[in-house]
Each structure stands twice: as structure tokens, then as C-alpha cells.
Amino acid sequence: MSMEDFERDRDDVVRRASERGVSFVEVGFDVESSVKAVSLARRLRGKCTVGIHPGSVPPSRDGLAGAWKQVEALLDDNPEIAAIGEIGLDFSRGRSAEVVQVECFAMGLALARKKGLPVVIHQRDAAREVLCAVKDLGTPQPAVFHCFTGDRDYAARCLDLGGYLGLGGILTFPKNIDLRETVRYLPRDRILLETDSPYLAPQSQRGKRNEPSFVTEVRDLVAGLLGLPAASVSEMTAANASRAFLAELATPGK
């Protein structure tokens, strides 16, 4: 929501989220977006995360260390920050930046351990490496595995590491039958709902900019998969989010 995609109508997007009773955690993915995430969370009396996404890793080690120093500085006197993230590994475009990504991920996990904060983990085409890093380096539980699209085996491994699994618009795409079957298997107290706004809008909004209010489509599908009323899924996932981020989440505008 702090991205330029929402510059023209941010207040309207916040209003639509509020009208649907949707709470959300604003996510940082580099230094600039982390600063904006803190500002937006403060304005909305909500929560945010700060971190360096694997796609935003500075090319040099000095640049990387400097970026993390700026992120760490944000943790002073900003109680809006609920977690470190997004951090993780993304090898979907090849492994040319593997070394610096791994180093960046390790720095993010180290900061989370130092501050006793949860982490939000991005993973794409790097499941084994992410799981190994979390297991070997350690992280304060809980860990949120963002934009989960894995199978039952990967889900079980994430859960064994104290993970919560974030389900978003991808779940609603018709081709993702196996993912929907995996959701039926998940422990109900480890399920989170997310949007990844402005990306990955749910099926009814495909091709449009995603926004927090659209998460209700994901919720309704999860409700159907679990055989629960939508209101029960809202309550369940809100409670899960509060535990995952170790904080009470505020609904924008309320």
C-alpha cells in the first residue's frame, strides 16, 4: 500500500479495506519501502515489516551491509514494526546472485534473532536452500512463509520449523488444484491470509491491481475448503496473524 501503485487512491483503498473489516501488515522490501511502510503503519495505527527482499539485494557487500544498517536503525522507537521481512531467496531468474542473496538472507535472520522478531520469508525456486538456512541459522519463532504455493511435504517442513503459511490470490487460480488440496491438510492455527498487493490479484480480479480488500475472495475459498463459515475463517486467521506477528493488529480506520 505504500508503493507508487496506490499513490492516486490510497485513501480509497484504505476505506475499502476498512469497510470489509480487513486488517493488514504493510511489508517493506528494501530500505526506501521499509521507511514508507513504517510511515503508513503509524498513520493507520497498524503494523508493518522492514527488510530487504532477495530481488532488492545491493550488488556489493558494502552496499548490503549499509542497507541492513539503515533497516536496523528503523527498529529504534518504531513500535509499528512487527517483523523482519520480506527476506529470503529467489532463484527464479537463475542463480547468478546466489551468494549475495544467501548473505542477505543470513543478515536478515541474524537481525531477527538479535531483536527477537518474527520473519516474513519469500521463497521462489529455492525451497531446499530456504529451509536449510532457517534450520541451520535459526530464527525466533514464528516464521511466516509468504505466498505459499508448495506441496504437502514442503508445508510439513515449514510447519516443523514453526512456520505460518500465507495464502493469497494464487490459491484462487483454477489450475492450482493441488495447492487447494494442500490447504485442506494444513493445521488451522497456522493459516494466514494475504494479498501481496499490488500483485497476484485473485481470480475474479485477474489483470487488475491487487489490494487488501480483495483478500475476502481468498478467505471465502479457504472457508469452502475447510468447511467453515467465512466469518469463522476471518476470526481464525486474525487470531493467527496476531500470534504470528506477536502483536494486536488494528483495522484501518477503526
C-alpha positions in Angstrom: 0.0 0.0 0.0 3.0 2.3 0.4 4.0 1.7 -3.2 3.5 4.1 -6.1 0.7 1.9 -7.4 -1.5 3.3 -4.7 -0.4 6.9 -4.9 -3.5 8.2 -6.6 -6.2 6.5 -4.5 -4.6 5.3 -1.3 -7.3 6.7 1.0 -10.0 4.9 -1.1 -8.1 1.6 -0.8 -7.8 2.0 2.9 -11.5 2.8 3.1 -12.5 -0.3 1.1 -10.3 -2.4 3.4 -12.0 -0.9 6.5 -15.4 -1.4 5.1 -14.7 -5.2 4.7 -13.1 -5.4 8.2 -9.7 -6.2 6.7 -6.6 -5.7 8.8 -3.2 -5.9 7.2 0.5 -5.7 7.8 2.4 -3.3 5.4 5.5 -5.0 4.1 8.9 -3.5 3.4 11.2 -5.0 0.7 14.1 -2.5 0.7 15.3 0.5 2.6 13.0 3.0 0.9 9.9 0.8 1.1 10.6 0.0 4.7 10.7 3.7 5.6 7.4 4.1 3.8 5.9 1.1 5.5 6.7 2.5 8.9 5.2 5.8 8.0 2.0 4.2 6.7 1.6 1.8 9.6 2.0 4.8 12.0 -0.6 6.7 10.1 -3.1 3.8 10.1 -2.2 2.8 13.7 -1.3 -0.6 12.3 1.8 -2.8 11.9 4.5 -3.2 9.3 7.6 -5.2 8.5 11.0 -4.0 7.4 13.6 -5.9 5.4 15.5 -6.5 2.1 13.8 -8.7 -0.5 16.1 -11.0 -2.5 15.2 -9.1 -5.6 16.4 -5.9 -4.0 19.8 -7.0 -2.8 22.5 -4.4 -3.3 25.2 -5.7 -5.6 28.2 -5.2 -3.3 28.8 -6.5 0.2 29.5 -2.9 1.5 26.2 -1.8 0.0 24.4 -4.8 1.5 25.9 -4.1 5.0 24.9 -0.4 4.7 21.4 -1.2 3.7 20.9 -3.6 6.6 22.3 -0.9 9.0 19.7 1.5 7.7 16.9 -1.1 8.2 18.1 -1.9 11.7 18.1 1.8 12.6 14.4 1.9 11.8 13.8 -0.5 14.7 14.6 2.2 17.2 11.5 3.9 18.6 9.2 2.5 15.9 6.8 0.0 17.7 4.8 -0.3 14.5 7.5 -2.8 13.2 6.2 -6.3 13.9 8.7 -8.4 11.9 11.8 -8.6 9.7 10.8 -9.2 6.0 10.5 -9.7 3.3 13.7 -11.6 3.3 14.5 -14.9 1.6 15.8 -16.4 -1.6 14.6 -16.2 -5.2 16.4 -18.2 -7.8 13.6 -18.0 -10.4 15.8 -15.9 -12.7 18.9 -18.0 -12.3 21.5 -18.4 -9.6 23.9 -15.7 -10.7 23.2 -13.7 -7.5 23.1 -16.7 -5.2 26.0 -15.8 -3.0 24.8 -12.3 -2.2 21.2 -13.4 -1.7 22.3 -16.1 0.8 24.4 -13.5 2.6 21.5 -11.0 2.7 19.1 -13.7 4.0 21.6 -14.6 6.7 21.8 -11.0 7.8 18.0 -10.7 7.9 17.8 -13.8 10.1 20.6 -12.5 12.3 18.8 -9.2 12.8 15.5 -11.0 13.7 17.4 -13.1 16.3 19.1 -10.0 17.7 15.8 -8.2 18.1 13.6 -11.2 18.9 11.3 -10.5 16.0 9.4 -12.9 13.6 10.4 -13.1 10.0 8.5 -12.9 6.7 10.1 -15.2 4.2 10.0 -15.0 0.4 10.9 -18.2 -1.5 10.9 -19.0 -5.1 12.7 -21.9 -6.7 14.8 -22.1 -3.6 12.8 -24.3 -1.2 15.6 -26.5 -0.1 18.0 -23.6 0.5 15.5 -21.6 2.4 14.6 -24.5 4.7 18.3 -25.3 5.3 19.1 -21.7 6.1 16.2 -21.3 8.6 17.1 -24.7 10.2 20.8 -24.0 10.4 20.9 -20.3 11.3 17.8 -20.3 13.4 15.1 -17.7 13.8 12.9 -16.6 16.6 9.6 -18.4 16.1 7.4 -17.7 14.4 8.3 -17.5 10.7 5.8 -16.5 8.1 6.3 -18.3 4.8 4.8 -15.7 2.5 2.9 -16.5 -0.7 2.8 -20.3 0.0 2.5 -22.4 -3.2 4.2 -25.6 -2.1 3.1 -29.2 -1.7 2.3 -31.2 1.4 5.9 -32.1 2.0 7.2 -28.6 1.8 4.3 -27.4 4.0 5.2 -30.0 6.6 8.8 -28.9 6.7 7.8 -25.3 7.1 5.4 -26.2 9.9 8.1 -28.2 11.6 10.2 -25.0 11.7 7.4 -23.2 13.5 6.1 -21.6 10.3 2.8 -20.0 9.4 1.8 -20.3 5.8 0.5 -17.2 3.9 -2.3 -17.9 1.4 -3.1 -15.4 -1.3 -4.7 -14.9 -4.7 -2.7 -17.7 -6.3 -4.9 -20.1 -4.4 -7.9 -19.0 -6.4 -6.4 -19.6 -9.8 -8.3 -22.6 -11.4 -5.1 -24.5 -12.2 -3.9 -24.7 -8.6 -5.9 -27.8 -7.7 -3.0 -29.4 -5.8 -2.5 -26.3 -3.7 -6.1 -26.3 -2.7 -5.8 -29.9 -1.6 -2.7 -29.0 0.4 -4.7 -26.3 2.2 -7.2 -29.0 3.4 -4.3 -30.7 5.2 -2.9 -27.6 7.0 -3.4 -27.1 10.7 -6.0 -24.3 11.1 -3.9 -22.4 13.6 -1.0 -21.9 11.1 -3.0 -20.4 8.2 -2.7 -16.7 7.3 -4.4 -14.7 4.5 -2.5 -12.2 2.4 -2.7 -10.3 -0.8 0.9 -9.5 -2.0 -0.6 -6.2 -3.2 -0.4 -4.8 -5.8 0.5 -8.2 -7.3 -1.4 -11.6 -7.7 -5.0 -10.4 -7.6 -7.5 -13.2 -7.0 -9.2 -14.9 -9.9 -12.2 -12.5 -10.1 -9.8 -9.6 -10.4 -7.1 -11.1 -12.6 -5.2 -8.5 -14.5 -6.1 -5.7 -12.1 -4.1 -4.2 -9.3 -4.5 -6.2 -6.1 -5.5 -4.5 -2.9 -6.2 -5.6 0.7 -10.0 -5.7 0.4 -9.6 -8.5 -2.3 -8.4 -10.9 0.4 -12.0 -11.7 1.2 -12.1 -13.8 -2.0 -9.2 -15.9 -0.7 -10.9 -16.1 2.7 -14.1 -17.4 1.1 -12.3 -20.1 -0.8 -10.4 -21.2 2.3 -13.7 -21.3 4.1 -15.1 -23.7 1.4 -12.0 -25.9 1.5 -12.2 -26.2 5.3 -16.0 -26.4 5.6 -16.2 -23.4 7.8 -18.3 -20.2 7.7 -16.4 -17.2 6.2 -16.8 -15.3 9.5 -15.0 -18.2 11.3 -12.1 -18.1 8.9 -11.8 -14.3 9.4 -11.7 -14.8 13.2 -9.3 -17.7 12.9 -6.8 -16.0 10.6 -6.9 -12.8 12.5 -6.0 -14.6 15.7 -3.3 -16.5 13.8 -1.9 -13.2 12.5 -1.8 -11.7 16.0 0.2 -14.7 17.2 2.5 -14.8 14.1 3.4 -11.1 14.4 3.3 -11.1 18.2 1.0 -8.1 18.1 -2.6 -6.9 18.1 -3.4 -5.8 14.6 -5.6 -2.7 14.0 -8.2 -2.4 11.3 -7.6 0.7 9.3 -10.0 3.5 10.0 -11.2 1.9 13.3 
